[in-house]
Amino acid sequence: MISVRGLRKSYGELEAVRGIDLEVERGEVFAFLGPNGAGKTTTVEILEGYRERSGGEVRVLGVDPAHPTRDWRERIGIVLQQTRMHPELDVRETLELFAGYYREPRDVDETIELVGLAEKSGDRVGRLSGGQQRRLDVAMALIGDPELLFLDEPTTGFDPTARRRAWEVVASLRELGKTVFLTTHYMDEAQVLADRAAIIVGGRIVAEGPPERLGREAAATEIRFRLPQGVAVAALPLGGDRAETDGRIVVVHTKEPLRLLNELTGWALSEQLELAALTVGAPSLEDAYIELTEQAGR
Amino acid sequence: MSIVALVVHQFRFDQKTFWRNPASVFFTVLLPVLFLLIFATIFGDDEVESLGVKTTTYYVPGIITLGVVSATLVSLAISLTVDRENGVLKRTRGTPLPSWVFIAGRIGNALVISTLSLIVLAGLGRLVYGVEIPFERLPAVLVTLAVGAASFCCLGIALSAAIPTEQAAPPITNFVVLPLYFLSGVFIPESEIPEGVLSFADIFPIRHFFEAFFTAFSPTTSGAGFEWGDLGIVSLWGLAGFLLALRFFRWTPRAS
């Protein structure tokens, strides 16, 4: 659906995107993660046909988005970061207006239902809350029944309830068989929604893969337990891993959790010690993200 | 949808948006009516000596000029800037709708409001002040309206490209047109305006549009009422606006 090779974009001296490769398959929900100013929006706007690139190869649905055609526009749906549609039209009218732009639009009422705005369909757009306006944006992106949807930070500025609702909408897009390209700076969003994620920092992709694997590879597993009485931290068999402790609780981050647990528990058994309050925490994408962002920033 | 149906579709929603917006209805439709009533009441039955017509007869084509410029240049410059900064233009550009259809819908809206303004103001002039409607010169009235409205549409689209923000749209647009209404004899009878000022106003299209419209409308006119020289200058301005719009009009917000 999307194929990107060596994409570059400069604004004068500033290199916003410094050679990135991406592949997005049909039916996939792909999350493009990164902090503000990392090059996410620049990249997604090149894919949407809004910006010209400085270099590299890009194909979206087999077409170079630098030369968008009417047929190509029929097949993609776009949610921009901020759109304030005419406040004078109501929800239903706004969607009727957009439905008229497409050859084979979806049913207006069904689409309103899908994004959960059925009760608001007669309300003027100017009176909708931020979250409701965002759902209208999604409905406008869906009205042409596209194969591919671009969602640029769809939940930025949402309260937790509105975010969860928006996630349900994205999940329903997956059920419709749509391919979704999502940019976000929220880790949990990528973890909940995406089949695959790429992390962009400073215009370069620093990690790519399924969200759970990204977490595993990039960040260490956290093992914590209470320091057994009369044992010095230095005496713990930690291999090469470093321990942090406040004198009572020991925290170890390791990339080899199996080996370390095996050695620790074996040692404790043979010394007849208790490793009280032992917990093993799986690394989250959040940890990976922070770690990668910090590394790239150094 | 065929391309014509698509233009009509866009136009229909532009009409809805227009009539539901109190500011656009007030400034574009009601304000010219108010101006006609005020000017005609204040200056009553005076005569504009150099032209040999009553003041009311002078003001009807004058305020129609204002109505047409409001419905085209002013209305488009402001609404397109607002839509650009709110992301409506960018979002629409991301759909299969051809860009020119979007613009055509807006222009169609402006032409319809201009025509409506003409009908309301001419009707009011006839009913309240007994100013004859020049049915025998209808071709000249309609051609002048068409040339003027089309040219001021192009200038309005071009002007929106020069306006940086939504908030700046009304002041900049009014800064462009308000002085010209005064200098061109739309608000003040031209017999009261010094010759030097009029020749300065002659550089700009509002003065020429008013002169062409006055000739087409005034009962003192003999003949068909076409002022081809003035219409030519208005068209040149329109063409300049068209070329500037092609070159500088943008679909994405300036603020981002």
Boltz contact constraints between the chains, C-beta under 6 A:
constraints:
  - contact:
      token1: [A, 70]
      token2: [B, 96]
      max_distance: 6.0
  - contact:
      token1: [A, 73]
      token2: [B, 95]
      max_distance: 6.0
  - contact:
      token1: [A, 73]
      token2: [B, 96]
      max_distance: 6.0
  - contact:
      token1: [A, 74]
      token2: [B, 96]
      max_distance: 6.0
  - contact:
      token1: [A, 78]
      token2: [B, 94]
      max_distance: 6.0
  - contact:
      token1: [A, 80]
      token2: [B, 87]
      max_distance: 6.0
  - contact:
      token1: [A, 80]
      token2: [B, 91]
      max_distance: 6.0
  - contact:
      token1: [A, 82]
      token2: [B, 87]
      max_distance: 6.0
  - contact:
      token1: [A, 83]
      token2: [B, 87]
      max_distance: 6.0
  - contact:
      token1: [A, 83]
      token2: [B, 91]
      max_distance: 6.0
  - contact:
      token1: [A, 84]
      token2: [B, 86]
      max_distance: 6.0
  - contact:
      token1: [A, 86]
      token2: [B, 17]
      max_distance: 6.0
  - contact:
      token1: [A, 88]
      token2: [B, 17]
      max_distance: 6.0
  - contact:
      token1: [A, 88]
      token2: [B, 20]
      max_distance: 6.0
  - contact:
      token1: [A, 88]
      token2: [B, 21]
      max_distance: 6.0
  - contact:
      token1: [A, 97]
      token2: [B, 13]
      max_distance: 6.0
  - contact:
      token1: [A, 100]
      token2: [B, 9]
      max_distance: 6.0
  - contact:
      token1: [A, 101]
      token2: [B, 95]
      max_distance: 6.0
  - contact:
      token1: [A, 101]
      token2: [B, 96]
      max_distance: 6.0
  - contact:
      token1: [A, 101]
      token2: [B, 97]
      max_distance: 6.0
